[in-house]
Amino acid sequence: MIIGMQTYIRSLKDPRKLLKLIGLLSVVVVLPLGLFSISGTADFENFVRSIGPWGPVVVTLYIMFSHVFVPVVGSPMAILSFTMYGIPATMLYMYIGGLMSAVINYWLAHVYGRKLVLKFAGVKTMTQIDHYAEHMGAKVLIFARLFAGSLFDVISYAAGITSMPFKQYYAITVFYSGISSIITAYLFRDFNFKSPLMVFEWIGALIVLGAVFGFTFNRMLPYLKEKKQSDETLVTKDNDQPVTPS
């Protein structure tokens, strides 16, 4: 499925066709789920339960789209999934959704460049993407996948607008984000997400950890960045196409 997405995205030379496809999927899948989820948690939970084995599929797809469309928040769906399916299963769904979005984000950026990414991410997030793209390399990506989960979508787009090879990028993403998911599942294994207090504690913990890891990540970027002479991920500044170092 992931290879199919990669091939399909690369085959679409006209960005307008891709935008129409994603727009259609958003109208059919994401928009109804988003409106339904904010209209009432109980109703939405009943809906997810009513579709039986398709519930985890809904969770996975929602997480995927929340990474592609940066303004879409995935936390409400994650919390609902925690209460319904538990920590281990939800982390698996989030991991799979993340891997799917990692393919989409990389190839959107790699094939169509910054202009299209800007439409999905917005100006503010695009600034972040450019910043991390300037420092992108294997070490930066490994650290980000391990400790900067809140920047998952940003890092995927950042890698895509560089010339980092997809195989290297995806191998690192699969392995190290998997480790991060296992660690997260272990740390929050005793949380009861049916308790509002525990939910607030979880959100607070994520905010604190995200701030700490984000600060540490930004401070370590200059030390993680590889030398340009051997760097395989130089960023293009004058056009929207990735540049392969000579």
C-alpha positions, 0 to 999 in steps of 0.5 A, spaced: 500 500 500 505 504 501 509 503 495 503 504 491 502 511 494 509 513 493 508 510 485 501 514 484 504 521 487 510 520 483 506 519 477 501 525 478 505 531 474 500 536 475 499 538 482 492 540 480 490 533 480 493 531 486 489 537 490 483 535 487 484 527 489 486 530 496 480 535 496 475 529 494 478 524 500 478 530 505 470 531 503 468 524 503 473 522 509 476 527 514 471 533 514 465 528 516 469 525 521 472 532 524 465 535 524 462 529 527 467 528 532 466 536 535 459 535 535 459 530 541 464 525 543 459 520 545 456 520 539 462 520 535 464 514 540 458 510 538 459 511 531 466 508 531 464 503 535 458 501 530 463 500 525 466 494 528 473 492 525 473 499 521 474 503 527 481 502 527 481 504 520 478 510 521 483 512 527 489 510 522 486 514 516 484 520 521 491 520 524 494 520 517 490 526 514 492 530 521 499 529 519 498 531 511 494 537 513 498 540 519 492 544 521 488 538 523 489 536 530 489 529 531 489 529 539 482 528 540 482 522 535 488 519 539 484 520 546 478 517 543 482 511 541 485 510 547 479 510 551 476 505 546 482 500 544 487 501 549 494 504 549 498 499 545 493 498 540 492 506 539 500 507 539 500 501 533 494 505 529 498 512 530 504 508 528 501 506 522 498 512 520 504 516 521 508 511 516 503 512 511 503 520 512 511 519 512 510 517 505 505 522 502 508 528 505 515 526 503 513 525 496 508 531 496 514 535 498 519 532 493 515 532 487 512 538 487 516 543 492 515 548 497 509 551 493 505 545 494 507 544 501 505 551 503 498 550 501 498 544 506 502 547 512 501 554 512 506 560 512 508 559 520 509 551 519 513 552 512 518 557 516 519 551 521 519 546 515 525 550 512 529 551 518 529 543 519 530 542 512 537 546 512 539 542 518 536 535 515 541 529 515 541 522 517 543 524 525 537 529 525 532 525 522 534 519 527 533 524 533 527 527 531 524 520 530 526 518 537 524 524 541 520 530 536 514 526 535 510 532 535 514 535 529 513 528 525 509 531 520 514 537 519 520 533 519 517 529 513 515 535 509 522 538 511 526 531 508 522 531 502 524 538 500 531 536 500 535 530 496 535 525 502 534 519 498 527 516 500 530 509 502 534 512 507 529 517 510 523 511 510 528 506 513 530 511 519 522 513 520 520 506 520 525 503 525 526 509 530 519 512 530 517 504 532 522 505 538 519 511 540 512 508 539 514 503 544 517 507 549 511 512 549 506 506 550 510 503 556 510 510 559 503 511 559 501 504 560 497 505 566 493 512 564 486 511 565 483 515 559 476 515 561 478 519 567 478 527 565 483 528 570 488 523 567 487 526 560 489 533 562 495 530 566 496 526 559 496 533 555 500 536 560 505 531 560 505 532 552 506 539 552 512 539 557 515 533 554 514 536 547 517 543 550 523 540 553 525 535 547 523 541 542 528 546 545 533 540 546 532 538 539 533 545 536 539 546 541 542 540 538 541 541 531 548 545 529 551 539 532 547 533 529 548 536 522 553 533 517 558 536 513 556 539 507 561 535 503 558 529 505 551 531 506 546 527 502 540 532 503 542 539 501 536 544 500 535 548 494 533 555 495 532 558 488 527 553 486 522 548 488 526 542 486 530 538 490 538 538 488 542 532 488 549 534 491 555 533 486 
